[in-house]
Amino acid sequence: MFIFFMDTEGSGAVAAGKTEEYDIHVFTLALLMSSYFIYNVTGVINEPMISKLSLVTKLAQSIQTNQKSE
């Protein structure tokens, strides 16, 4: 059994010219590489956070489905 921990920068940490698209790529990569995913936030989880999480989760599932069908 292998255990791999990966810590990424937070969603919305768009500094030094990084965009929201960059956040989505990092988030999707983390989801694809993991069996378990911990979404840690400060404060209350609000609707925009849930919407972003839903979008990226659907994207990761779509990528996995496409790879299995090939």
Secondary structure, 3 states (H helix, E strand, C coil): CCCCCCCCCCCCCCCCCCCHHHHHHHHHHHHHCCCCCCCCCCCCCCHHHHHHHHHHHHHHHHHHHHHHHC
